[in-house]
Amino acid sequence: MKNTITEAQIYEAQGLRDDALEVYKNVLKADPQNKDAMSAILRLSGVRRELRGVNETMLDFFFNMKTKEEINEFKRWLLKL
């Protein structure tokens, strides 16, 4: 059976954080561009809490880079820091 966002949300609503996280990861493996799964993984794994003060726009850009030009743009941004 294919894992779904709905299944993960049900686990999450029941307080089954680890089960929900596993399903979200499986959804992301099947669909690497699934923003709902990506956001949920970040939320449940605590990554967002560790990244307070991070430029959210560039973080989103980093997670969604696809082309060499986008990677170069991100590198230029990093060099400005």
Protein Blocks (a to p, Z undefined) as FASTA:
>chain_A
ZZdfklmmmmmmnopamlmmmmmmmmmmmmmmlmklmmmmmmmnommmmmgoiafklmmm
mmmgfbfklmmmmmmmmmmZZ
